[in-house]
Amino acid sequence: MFCTKCGSELRSNDKFCSECATPSAKFPIAPRTGAERLSRPLHDRKLAGVCAGLARYLSVDVTLVRVIAVILLFWPVPLMASVAYLVAWAIVPQDPLGVQAPLTA
């Protein structure tokens, strides 16, 4: 078996090419289902969109992220959670205007 990208010879149990790190055809990698990069959405936001963006990036429910954020605001170190949220608000970029809200059925 040979690599489809660089042509190097692969052993039968290789998952990746040792030359170019391309996944072999025998063991394909599933595409990522979440967002490609962390950003704050213009839709589905309550305050600044930090929790909604993090939930979209991690492919989890936004309610779970918001509940964890509220718990961290009161326990164990309240000041640290609020500072982390403010830093994320300042650092994480906002979605461009062209991004549409996902359709739900």
Biopython code that builds the backbone (N, CA, C, O; Angstrom):
import numpy as np
from Bio.PDB.StructureBuilder import StructureBuilder

atoms = [
    (1, "MET", "N", (0.842, -1.155, 0.000)),
    (1, "MET", "CA", (0.000, 0.000, 0.000)),
    (1, "MET", "C", (0.902, 1.238, 0.000)),
    (1, "MET", "O", (1.963, 1.242, 0.624)),
    (2, "PHE", "N", (0.465, 2.293, -0.712)),
    (2, "PHE", "CA", (1.251, 3.506, -0.843)),
    (2, "PHE", "C", (0.434, 4.712, -0.411)),
    (2, "PHE", "O", (-0.794, 4.704, -0.496)),
    (3, "CYS", "N", (1.123, 5.753, 0.054)),
    (3, "CYS", "CA", (0.485, 7.003, 0.454)),
    (3, "CYS", "C", (-0.079, 7.691, -0.785)),
    (3, "CYS", "O", (0.584, 7.763, -1.821)),
    (4, "THR", "N", (-1.299, 8.191, -0.672)),
    (4, "THR", "CA", (-1.928, 8.854, -1.809)),
    (4, "THR", "C", (-1.388, 10.258, -2.036)),
    (4, "THR", "O", (-1.598, 10.833, -3.105)),
    (5, "LYS", "N", (-0.699, 10.818, -1.055)),
    (5, "LYS", "CA", (-0.197, 12.178, -1.190)),
    (5, "LYS", "C", (1.258, 12.223, -1.656)),
    (5, "LYS", "O", (1.586, 12.944, -2.599)),
    (6, "CYS", "N", (2.137, 11.449, -0.994)),
    (6, "CYS", "CA", (3.563, 11.538, -1.324)),
    (6, "CYS", "C", (4.105, 10.284, -2.006)),
    (6, "CYS", "O", (5.212, 10.311, -2.544)),
    (7, "GLY", "N", (3.353, 9.191, -1.995)),
    (7, "GLY", "CA", (3.771, 7.978, -2.677)),
    (7, "GLY", "C", (4.669, 7.055, -1.870)),
    (7, "GLY", "O", (5.149, 6.053, -2.401)),
    (8, "SER", "N", (4.909, 7.367, -0.599)),
    (8, "SER", "CA", (5.741, 6.508, 0.247)),
    (8, "SER", "C", (5.044, 5.182, 0.508)),
    (8, "SER", "O", (3.815, 5.109, 0.539)),
    (9, "GLU", "N", (5.831, 4.151, 0.692)),
    (9, "GLU", "CA", (5.255, 2.836, 0.970)),
    (9, "GLU", "C", (4.787, 2.773, 2.425)),
    (9, "GLU", "O", (5.499, 3.200, 3.334)),
    (10, "LEU", "N", (3.583, 2.236, 2.634)),
    (10, "LEU", "CA", (3.001, 2.098, 3.962)),
    (10, "LEU", "C", (2.858, 0.631, 4.311)),
    (10, "LEU", "O", (2.583, -0.203, 3.449)),
    (11, "ARG", "N", (3.048, 0.327, 5.586)),
    (11, "ARG", "CA", (2.773, -1.029, 6.047)),
    (11, "ARG", "C", (1.263, -1.196, 6.184)),
    (11, "ARG", "O", (0.535, -0.203, 6.187)),
    (12, "SER", "N", (0.790, -2.400, 6.296)),
    (12, "SER", "CA", (-0.656, -2.657, 6.317)),
    (12, "SER", "C", (-1.331, -2.112, 7.576)),
    (12, "SER", "O", (-2.533, -1.849, 7.550)),
    (13, "ASN", "N", (-0.597, -1.935, 8.671)),
    (13, "ASN", "CA", (-1.212, -1.450, 9.914)),
    (13, "ASN", "C", (-0.921, 0.027, 10.182)),
    (13, "ASN", "O", (-1.257, 0.513, 11.262)),
    (14, "ASP", "N", (-0.308, 0.765, 9.245)),
    (14, "ASP", "CA", (-0.032, 2.185, 9.426)),
    (14, "ASP", "C", (-1.313, 3.001, 9.297)),
    (14, "ASP", "O", (-2.081, 2.828, 8.350)),
    (15, "LYS", "N", (-1.531, 3.891, 10.261)),
    (15, "LYS", "CA", (-2.684, 4.785, 10.204)),
    (15, "LYS", "C", (-2.327, 6.099, 9.517)),
    (15, "LYS", "O", (-3.193, 6.763, 8.947)),
    (16, "PHE", "N", (-1.049, 6.473, 9.574)),
    (16, "PHE", "CA", (-0.576, 7.702, 8.962)),
    (16, "PHE", "C", (0.704, 7.429, 8.185)),
    (16, "PHE", "O", (1.440, 6.491, 8.490)),
    (17, "CYS", "N", (0.957, 8.247, 7.192)),
    (17, "CYS", "CA", (2.200, 8.165, 6.436)),
    (17, "CYS", "C", (3.321, 8.719, 7.310)),
    (17, "CYS", "O", (3.160, 9.770, 7.931)),
    (18, "SER", "N", (4.439, 8.031, 7.362)),
    (18, "SER", "CA", (5.559, 8.491, 8.183)),
    (18, "SER", "C", (6.304, 9.652, 7.542)),
    (18, "SER", "O", (7.084, 10.323, 8.218)),
    (19, "GLU", "N", (6.086, 9.903, 6.277)),
    (19, "GLU", "CA", (6.770, 10.996, 5.579)),
    (19, "GLU", "C", (5.974, 12.302, 5.628)),
    (19, "GLU", "O", (6.534, 13.356, 5.929)),
    (20, "CYS", "N", (4.665, 12.237, 5.332)),
    (20, "CYS", "CA", (3.882, 13.475, 5.215)),
    (20, "CYS", "C", (2.719, 13.563, 6.208)),
    (20, "CYS", "O", (1.994, 14.558, 6.209)),
    (21, "ALA", "N", (2.527, 12.549, 7.047)),
    (21, "ALA", "CA", (1.494, 12.511, 8.093)),
    (21, "ALA", "C", (0.068, 12.511, 7.548)),
    (21, "ALA", "O", (-0.861, 12.901, 8.254)),
    (22, "THR", "N", (-0.114, 12.081, 6.310)),
    (22, "THR", "CA", (-1.450, 11.970, 5.729)),
    (22, "THR", "C", (-2.110, 10.698, 6.250)),
    (22, "THR", "O", (-1.463, 9.651, 6.284)),
    (23, "PRO", "N", (-3.398, 10.755, 6.663)),
    (23, "PRO", "CA", (-4.073, 9.536, 7.098)),
    (23, "PRO", "C", (-4.178, 8.540, 5.945)),
    (23, "PRO", "O", (-4.421, 8.922, 4.800)),
    (24, "SER", "N", (-3.992, 7.269, 6.260)),
    (24, "SER", "CA", (-4.090, 6.256, 5.209)),
    (24, "SER", "C", (-5.554, 6.015, 4.857)),
    (24, "SER", "O", (-6.449, 6.307, 5.650)),
    (25, "ALA", "N", (-5.784, 5.489, 3.683)),
    (25, "ALA", "CA", (-7.153, 5.244, 3.219)),
    (25, "ALA", "C", (-7.827, 4.154, 4.041)),
    (25, "ALA", "O", (-9.055, 4.108, 4.121)),
    (26, "LYS", "N", (-7.038, 3.280, 4.651)),
    (26, "LYS", "CA", (-7.596, 2.183, 5.433)),
    (26, "LYS", "C", (-8.166, 2.680, 6.766)),
    (26, "LYS", "O", (-9.111, 2.088, 7.288)),
    (27, "PHE", "N", (-7.600, 3.763, 7.325)),
    (27, "PHE", "CA", (-8.039, 4.322, 8.598)),
    (27, "PHE", "C", (-8.363, 5.806, 8.421)),
    (27, "PHE", "O", (-7.595, 6.651, 8.883)),
    (28, "PRO", "N", (-9.477, 6.149, 7.765)),
    (28, "PRO", "CA", (-9.792, 7.567, 7.555)),
    (28, "PRO", "C", (-10.166, 8.255, 8.865)),
    (28, "PRO", "O", (-10.668, 7.617, 9.790)),
    (29, "ILE", "N", (-9.919, 9.547, 8.931)),
    (29, "ILE", "CA", (-10.246, 10.340, 10.111)),
    (29, "ILE", "C", (-11.596, 11.012, 9.874)),
    (29, "ILE", "O", (-11.830, 11.607, 8.821)),
    (30, "ALA", "N", (-12.472, 10.911, 10.860)),
    (30, "ALA", "CA", (-13.796, 11.520, 10.735)),
    (30, "ALA", "C", (-13.659, 13.040, 10.791)),
    (30, "ALA", "O", (-12.845, 13.559, 11.555)),
    (31, "PRO", "N", (-14.443, 13.754, 9.994)),
    (31, "PRO", "CA", (-14.363, 15.213, 10.026)),
    (31, "PRO", "C", (-14.892, 15.763, 11.342)),
    (31, "PRO", "O", (-15.762, 15.162, 11.973)),
    (32, "ARG", "N", (-14.365, 16.896, 11.745)),
    (32, "ARG", "CA", (-14.781, 17.535, 12.982)),
    (32, "ARG", "C", (-16.184, 18.106, 12.817)),
    (32, "ARG", "O", (-16.509, 18.693, 11.785)),
    (33, "THR", "N", (-17.021, 17.925, 13.855)),
    (33, "THR", "CA", (-18.399, 18.378, 13.751)),
    (33, "THR", "C", (-18.609, 19.765, 14.339)),
    (33, "THR", "O", (-19.610, 20.412, 14.031)),
    (34, "GLY", "N", (-17.707, 20.231, 15.165)),
    (34, "GLY", "CA", (-17.873, 21.540, 15.794)),
    (34, "GLY", "C", (-17.363, 22.666, 14.925)),
    (34, "GLY", "O", (-16.995, 22.464, 13.768)),
    (35, "ALA", "N", (-17.346, 23.844, 15.493)),
    (35, "ALA", "CA", (-16.824, 24.998, 14.770)),
    (35, "ALA", "C", (-15.319, 24.845, 14.597)),
    (35, "ALA", "O", (-14.652, 24.238, 15.435)),
    (36, "GLU", "N", (-14.796, 25.385, 13.528)),
    (36, "GLU", "CA", (-13.371, 25.261, 13.254)),
    (36, "GLU", "C", (-12.524, 26.151, 14.159)),
    (36, "GLU", "O", (-11.402, 25.783, 14.506)),
    (37, "ARG", "N", (-13.041, 27.311, 14.545)),
    (37, "ARG", "CA", (-12.308, 28.166, 15.454)),
    (37, "ARG", "C", (-13.263, 28.805, 16.440)),
    (37, "ARG", "O", (-14.454, 28.961, 16.170)),
    (38, "LEU", "N", (-12.723, 29.167, 17.574)),
    (38, "LEU", "CA", (-13.524, 29.753, 18.642)),
    (38, "LEU", "C", (-13.867, 31.194, 18.294)),
    (38, "LEU", "O", (-12.977, 32.000, 18.022)),
    (39, "SER", "N", (-15.146, 31.517, 18.302)),
    (39, "SER", "CA", (-15.604, 32.882, 18.074)),
    (39, "SER", "C", (-16.941, 33.081, 18.780)),
    (39, "SER", "O", (-17.636, 32.116, 19.100)),
    (40, "ARG", "N", (-17.291, 34.341, 19.018)),
    (40, "ARG", "CA", (-18.546, 34.666, 19.687)),
    (40, "ARG", "C", (-19.635, 34.894, 18.644)),
    (40, "ARG", "O", (-19.485, 35.761, 17.782)),
    (41, "PRO", "N", (-20.729, 34.134, 18.705)),
    (41, "PRO", "CA", (-21.787, 34.275, 17.695)),
    (41, "PRO", "C", (-22.607, 35.547, 17.898)),
    (41, "PRO", "O", (-22.649, 36.112, 18.991)),
    (42, "LEU", "N", (-23.247, 35.977, 16.835)),
    (42, "LEU", "CA", (-24.147, 37.130, 16.902)),
    (42, "LEU", "C", (-25.549, 36.709, 17.329)),
    (42, "LEU", "O", (-26.348, 37.548, 17.744)),
    (43, "HIS", "N", (-25.848, 35.434, 17.230)),
    (43, "HIS", "CA", (-27.147, 34.894, 17.617)),
    (43, "HIS", "C", (-26.970, 34.018, 18.856)),
    (43, "HIS", "O", (-25.845, 33.642, 19.184)),
    (44, "ASP", "N", (-28.042, 33.694, 19.534)),
    (44, "ASP", "CA", (-28.041, 32.775, 20.675)),
    (44, "ASP", "C", (-27.078, 33.223, 21.774)),
    (44, "ASP", "O", (-26.419, 32.392, 22.397)),
    (45, "ARG", "N", (-26.996, 34.500, 22.007)),
    (45, "ARG", "CA", (-26.126, 35.010, 23.060)),
    (45, "ARG", "C", (-26.959, 35.675, 24.136)),
    (45, "ARG", "O", (-28.021, 36.232, 23.859)),
    (46, "LYS", "N", (-26.478, 35.614, 25.349)),
    (46, "LYS", "CA", (-27.179, 36.255, 26.461)),
    (46, "LYS", "C", (-26.472, 37.534, 26.889)),
    (46, "LYS", "O", (-27.120, 38.571, 27.030)),
    (47, "LEU", "N", (-25.172, 37.485, 27.098)),
    (47, "LEU", "CA", (-24.441, 38.668, 27.519)),
    (47, "LEU", "C", (-23.452, 39.075, 26.425)),
    (47, "LEU", "O", (-23.669, 40.058, 25.716)),
    (48, "ALA", "N", (-22.392, 38.328, 26.299)),
    (48, "ALA", "CA", (-21.372, 38.670, 25.301)),
    (48, "ALA", "C", (-21.176, 37.567, 24.270)),
    (48, "ALA", "O", (-20.468, 37.768, 23.284)),
    (49, "GLY", "N", (-21.787, 36.413, 24.478)),
    (49, "GLY", "CA", (-21.646, 35.313, 23.536)),
    (49, "GLY", "C", (-20.488, 34.387, 23.829)),
    (49, "GLY", "O", (-20.181, 33.512, 23.020)),
    (50, "VAL", "N", (-19.837, 34.559, 24.969)),
    (50, "VAL", "CA", (-18.682, 33.718, 25.300)),
    (50, "VAL", "C", (-19.119, 32.270, 25.513)),
    (50, "VAL", "O", (-18.502, 31.352, 24.973)),
    (51, "CYS", "N", (-20.168, 32.060, 26.287)),
    (51, "CYS", "CA", (-20.645, 30.693, 26.550)),
    (51, "CYS", "C", (-21.191, 30.038, 25.282)),
    (51, "CYS", "O", (-20.961, 28.852, 25.047)),
    (52, "ALA", "N", (-21.909, 30.804, 24.467)),
    (52, "ALA", "CA", (-22.456, 30.259, 23.225)),
    (52, "ALA", "C", (-21.335, 29.879, 22.261)),
    (52, "ALA", "O", (-21.413, 28.843, 21.600)),
    (53, "GLY", "N", (-20.303, 30.698, 22.175)),
    (53, "GLY", "CA", (-19.171, 30.388, 21.306)),
    (53, "GLY", "C", (-18.394, 29.178, 21.788)),
    (53, "GLY", "O", (-17.986, 28.335, 20.989)),
    (54, "LEU", "N", (-18.188, 29.092, 23.098)),
    (54, "LEU", "CA", (-17.478, 27.939, 23.659)),
    (54, "LEU", "C", (-18.277, 26.658, 23.457)),
    (54, "LEU", "O", (-17.707, 25.615, 23.139)),
    (55, "ALA", "N", (-19.592, 26.729, 23.640)),
    (55, "ALA", "CA", (-20.440, 25.551, 23.433)),
    (55, "ALA", "C", (-20.409, 25.105, 21.983)),
    (55, "ALA", "O", (-20.348, 23.908, 21.704)),
    (56, "ARG", "N", (-20.450, 26.052, 21.057)),
    (56, "ARG", "CA", (-20.392, 25.710, 19.631)),
    (56, "ARG", "C", (-19.044, 25.102, 19.276)),
    (56, "ARG", "O", (-18.984, 24.148, 18.501)),
    (57, "TYR", "N", (-17.972, 25.635, 19.825)),
    (57, "TYR", "CA", (-16.629, 25.130, 19.543)),
    (57, "TYR", "C", (-16.443, 23.708, 20.082)),
    (57, "TYR", "O", (-15.823, 22.871, 19.426)),
    (58, "LEU", "N", (-16.976, 23.440, 21.267)),
    (58, "LEU", "CA", (-16.833, 22.118, 21.887)),
    (58, "LEU", "C", (-17.931, 21.140, 21.477)),
    (58, "LEU", "O", (-17.888, 19.973, 21.867)),
    (59, "SER", "N", (-18.910, 21.591, 20.701)),
    (59, "SER", "CA", (-20.046, 20.768, 20.251)),
    (59, "SER", "C", (-20.844, 20.202, 21.424)),
    (59, "SER", "O", (-21.182, 19.019, 21.451)),
    (60, "VAL", "N", (-21.136, 21.070, 22.388)),
    (60, "VAL", "CA", (-21.974, 20.679, 23.528)),
    (60, "VAL", "C", (-23.139, 21.657, 23.619)),
    (60, "VAL", "O", (-23.163, 22.677, 22.931)),
    (61, "ASP", "N", (-24.091, 21.336, 24.464)),
    (61, "ASP", "CA", (-25.263, 22.186, 24.638)),
    (61, "ASP", "C", (-24.872, 23.481, 25.337)),
    (61, "ASP", "O", (-24.107, 23.465, 26.301)),
    (62, "VAL", "N", (-25.393, 24.593, 24.854)),
    (62, "VAL", "CA", (-25.043, 25.899, 25.411)),
    (62, "VAL", "C", (-25.559, 26.044, 26.839)),
    (62, "VAL", "O", (-24.951, 26.755, 27.639)),
    (63, "THR", "N", (-26.670, 25.384, 27.176)),
    (63, "THR", "CA", (-27.195, 25.451, 28.534)),
    (63, "THR", "C", (-26.221, 24.837, 29.529)),
    (63, "THR", "O", (-26.052, 25.353, 30.633)),
    (64, "LEU", "N", (-25.587, 23.751, 29.148)),
    (64, "LEU", "CA", (-24.600, 23.116, 30.022)),
    (64, "LEU", "C", (-23.430, 24.062, 30.292)),
    (64, "LEU", "O", (-22.978, 24.177, 31.431)),
    (65, "VAL", "N", (-22.947, 24.725, 29.274)),
    (65, "VAL", "CA", (-21.827, 25.656, 29.448)),
    (65, "VAL", "C", (-22.246, 26.834, 30.328)),
    (65, "VAL", "O", (-21.466, 27.291, 31.163)),
    (66, "ARG", "N", (-23.460, 27.322, 30.146)),
    (66, "ARG", "CA", (-23.930, 28.443, 30.967)),
    (66, "ARG", "C", (-24.107, 28.042, 32.426)),
    (66, "ARG", "O", (-23.789, 28.825, 33.322)),
    (67, "VAL", "N", (-24.610, 26.833, 32.680)),
    (67, "VAL", "CA", (-24.762, 26.358, 34.058)),
    (67, "VAL", "C", (-23.388, 26.221, 34.717)),
    (67, "VAL", "O", (-23.213, 26.612, 35.871)),
    (68, "ILE", "N", (-22.427, 25.674, 34.001)),
    (68, "ILE", "CA", (-21.078, 25.545, 34.552)),
    (68, "ILE", "C", (-20.481, 26.924, 34.819)),
    (68, "ILE", "O", (-19.807, 27.116, 35.831)),
    (69, "ALA", "N", (-20.717, 27.883, 33.930)),
    (69, "ALA", "CA", (-20.203, 29.239, 34.130)),
    (69, "ALA", "C", (-20.813, 29.882, 35.373)),
    (69, "ALA", "O", (-20.105, 30.546, 36.131)),
    (70, "VAL", "N", (-22.110, 29.697, 35.593)),
    (70, "VAL", "CA", (-22.762, 30.273, 36.777)),
    (70, "VAL", "C", (-22.233, 29.618, 38.047)),
    (70, "VAL", "O", (-22.005, 30.298, 39.048)),
    (71, "ILE", "N", (-22.038, 28.319, 38.014)),
    (71, "ILE", "CA", (-21.486, 27.625, 39.189)),
    (71, "ILE", "C", (-20.090, 28.145, 39.494)),
    (71, "ILE", "O", (-19.755, 28.379, 40.655)),
    (72, "LEU", "N", (-19.271, 28.328, 38.457)),
    (72, "LEU", "CA", (-17.917, 28.830, 38.673)),
    (72, "LEU", "C", (-17.893, 30.286, 39.135)),
    (72, "LEU", "O", (-16.924, 30.723, 39.756)),
    (73, "LEU", "N", (-18.951, 31.037, 38.837)),
    (73, "LEU", "CA", (-19.016, 32.417, 39.319)),
    (73, "LEU", "C", (-19.128, 32.499, 40.836)),
    (73, "LEU", "O", (-18.652, 33.457, 41.445)),
    (74, "PHE", "N", (-19.757, 31.495, 41.446)),
    (74, "PHE", "CA", (-19.955, 31.516, 42.887)),
    (74, "PHE", "C", (-19.029, 30.588, 43.661)),
    (74, "PHE", "O", (-18.836, 30.765, 44.863)),
    (75, "TRP", "N", (-18.460, 29.607, 42.981)),
    (75, "TRP", "CA", (-17.632, 28.627, 43.675)),
    (75, "TRP", "C", (-16.569, 28.126, 42.745)),
    (75, "TRP", "O", (-16.932, 27.929, 41.586)),
    (76, "PRO", "N", (-15.371, 27.897, 43.039)),
    (76, "PRO", "CA", (-14.635, 28.077, 44.275)),
    (76, "PRO", "C", (-14.019, 29.472, 44.404)),
    (76, "PRO", "O", (-13.877, 29.971, 45.520)),
    (77, "VAL", "N", (-13.651, 30.111, 43.297)),
    (77, "VAL", "CA", (-13.033, 31.437, 43.382)),
    (77, "VAL", "C", (-13.830, 32.381, 42.473)),
    (77, "VAL", "O", (-13.593, 32.409, 41.265)),
    (78, "PRO", "N", (-14.755, 33.143, 43.026)),
    (78, "PRO", "CA", (-15.630, 33.972, 42.195)),
    (78, "PRO", "C", (-14.885, 34.999, 41.343)),
    (78, "PRO", "O", (-15.246, 35.204, 40.185)),
    (79, "LEU", "N", (-13.885, 35.628, 41.874)),
    (79, "LEU", "CA", (-13.179, 36.666, 41.139)),
    (79, "LEU", "C", (-12.469, 36.098, 39.909)),
    (79, "LEU", "O", (-12.408, 36.743, 38.862)),
    (80, "MET", "N", (-11.937, 34.890, 40.049)),
    (80, "MET", "CA", (-11.207, 34.271, 38.933)),
    (80, "MET", "C", (-12.143, 33.981, 37.757)),
    (80, "MET", "O", (-11.767, 34.208, 36.607)),
    (81, "ALA", "N", (-13.335, 33.491, 38.021)),
    (81, "ALA", "CA", (-14.284, 33.178, 36.944)),
    (81, "ALA", "C", (-14.747, 34.446, 36.240)),
    (81, "ALA", "O", (-14.889, 34.459, 35.017)),
    (82, "SER", "N", (-14.985, 35.521, 37.005)),
    (82, "SER", "CA", (-15.410, 36.758, 36.362)),
    (82, "SER", "C", (-14.297, 37.372, 35.529)),
    (82, "SER", "O", (-14.560, 37.908, 34.453)),
    (83, "VAL", "N", (-13.074, 37.305, 35.998)),
    (83, "VAL", "CA", (-11.943, 37.816, 35.228)),
    (83, "VAL", "C", (-11.741, 36.976, 33.970)),
    (83, "VAL", "O", (-11.457, 37.525, 32.905)),
    (84, "ALA", "N", (-11.882, 35.660, 34.074)),
    (84, "ALA", "CA", (-11.737, 34.782, 32.905)),
    (84, "ALA", "C", (-12.802, 35.090, 31.859)),
    (84, "ALA", "O", (-12.513, 35.091, 30.663)),
    (85, "TYR", "N", (-14.032, 35.352, 32.300)),
    (85, "TYR", "CA", (-15.107, 35.691, 31.360)),
    (85, "TYR", "C", (-14.820, 37.020, 30.665)),
    (85, "TYR", "O", (-15.010, 37.142, 29.455)),
    (86, "LEU", "N", (-14.363, 38.012, 31.423)),
    (86, "LEU", "CA", (-14.042, 39.313, 30.837)),
    (86, "LEU", "C", (-12.877, 39.229, 29.858)),
    (86, "LEU", "O", (-12.887, 39.889, 28.818)),
    (87, "VAL", "N", (-11.880, 38.423, 30.188)),
    (87, "VAL", "CA", (-10.736, 38.233, 29.287)),
    (87, "VAL", "C", (-11.199, 37.532, 28.003)),
    (87, "VAL", "O", (-10.795, 37.915, 26.905)),
    (88, "ALA", "N", (-12.045, 36.508, 28.145)),
    (88, "ALA", "CA", (-12.558, 35.809, 26.962)),
    (88, "ALA", "C", (-13.410, 36.753, 26.116)),
    (88, "ALA", "O", (-13.375, 36.683, 24.888)),
    (89, "TRP", "N", (-14.166, 37.626, 26.754)),
    (89, "TRP", "CA", (-14.979, 38.604, 26.047)),
    (89, "TRP", "C", (-14.099, 39.531, 25.214)),
    (89, "TRP", "O", (-14.452, 39.896, 24.093)),
    (90, "ALA", "N", (-12.958, 39.905, 25.769)),
    (90, "ALA", "CA", (-12.048, 40.817, 25.079)),
    (90, "ALA", "C", (-11.218, 40.119, 24.006)),
    (90, "ALA", "O", (-10.900, 40.728, 22.984)),
    (91, "ILE", "N", (-10.865, 38.861, 24.217)),
    (91, "ILE", "CA", (-9.924, 38.176, 23.319)),
    (91, "ILE", "C", (-10.620, 37.412, 22.196)),
    (91, "ILE", "O", (-10.174, 37.468, 21.050)),
    (92, "VAL", "N", (-11.696, 36.706, 22.501)),
    (92, "VAL", "CA", (-12.360, 35.860, 21.501)),
    (92, "VAL", "C", (-13.050, 36.758, 20.475)),
    (92, "VAL", "O", (-13.865, 37.604, 20.845)),
    (93, "PRO", "N", (-12.734, 36.585, 19.196)),
    (93, "PRO", "CA", (-13.336, 37.460, 18.178)),
    (93, "PRO", "C", (-14.813, 37.156, 17.962)),
    (93, "PRO", "O", (-15.286, 36.048, 18.217)),
    (94, "GLN", "N", (-15.518, 38.156, 17.491)),
    (94, "GLN", "CA", (-16.943, 38.008, 17.190)),
    (94, "GLN", "C", (-17.095, 37.486, 15.765)),
    (94, "GLN", "O", (-16.259, 37.759, 14.904)),
    (95, "ASP", "N", (-18.173, 36.731, 15.521)),
    (95, "ASP", "CA", (-18.444, 36.238, 14.173)),
    (95, "ASP", "C", (-18.606, 37.407, 13.209)),
    (95, "ASP", "O", (-19.091, 38.471, 13.595)),
    (96, "PRO", "N", (-18.203, 37.214, 11.961)),
    (96, "PRO", "CA", (-18.492, 38.260, 10.980)),
    (96, "PRO", "C", (-19.994, 38.352, 10.726)),
    (96, "PRO", "O", (-20.736, 37.427, 11.056)),
    (97, "LEU", "N", (-20.434, 39.431, 10.158)),
    (97, "LEU", "CA", (-21.867, 39.656, 9.956)),
    (97, "LEU", "C", (-22.496, 38.662, 9.002)),
    (97, "LEU", "O", (-23.707, 38.450, 9.065)),
    (98, "GLY", "N", (-21.719, 38.040, 8.115)),
    (98, "GLY", "CA", (-22.279, 37.137, 7.116)),
    (98, "GLY", "C", (-22.662, 35.772, 7.633)),
    (98, "GLY", "O", (-23.292, 35.014, 6.895)),
    (99, "VAL", "N", (-22.318, 35.407, 8.867)),
    (99, "VAL", "CA", (-22.604, 34.075, 9.398)),
    (99, "VAL", "C", (-24.073, 34.001, 9.801)),
    (99, "VAL", "O", (-24.556, 34.844, 10.557)),
    (100, "GLN", "N", (-24.777, 32.999, 9.300)),
    (100, "GLN", "CA", (-26.190, 32.814, 9.587)),
    (100, "GLN", "C", (-26.381, 31.933, 10.811)),
    (100, "GLN", "O", (-25.513, 31.122, 11.135)),
    (101, "ALA", "N", (-27.495, 32.085, 11.482)),
    (101, "ALA", "CA", (-27.848, 31.222, 12.601)),
    (101, "ALA", "C", (-28.188, 29.838, 12.052)),
    (101, "ALA", "O", (-28.804, 29.733, 10.991)),
    (102, "PRO", "N", (-27.791, 28.767, 12.763)),
    (102, "PRO", "CA", (-28.119, 27.425, 12.288)),
    (102, "PRO", "C", (-29.627, 27.183, 12.326)),
    (102, "PRO", "O", (-30.315, 27.614, 13.251)),
    (103, "LEU", "N", (-30.124, 26.495, 11.315)),
    (103, "LEU", "CA", (-31.547, 26.178, 11.249)),
    (103, "LEU", "C", (-31.845, 24.965, 12.119)),
    (103, "LEU", "O", (-31.129, 23.964, 12.063)),
    (104, "THR", "N", (-32.882, 25.052, 12.907)),
    (104, "THR", "CA", (-33.289, 23.915, 13.727)),
    (104, "THR", "C", (-34.667, 23.476, 13.278)),
    (104, "THR", "O", (-35.523, 24.292, 12.935)),
    (105, "ALA", "N", (-34.861, 22.163, 13.288)),
    (105, "ALA", "CA", (-36.140, 21.625, 12.815)),
    (105, "ALA", "C", (-37.069, 21.347, 13.954)),
    (105, "ALA", "O", (-38.191, 20.889, 13.738)),
]
sb = StructureBuilder()
sb.init_structure("model")
sb.init_model(0)
sb.init_chain("A")
sb.init_seg("    ")
for serial, (resi, resn, name, xyz) in enumerate(atoms, 1):
    if name == "N":
        sb.init_residue(resn, " ", resi, " ")
    sb.init_atom(name, np.array(xyz, "f"), 0.0, 1.0, " ", f" {name:<3s}", serial, name[0])
structure = sb.get_structure()
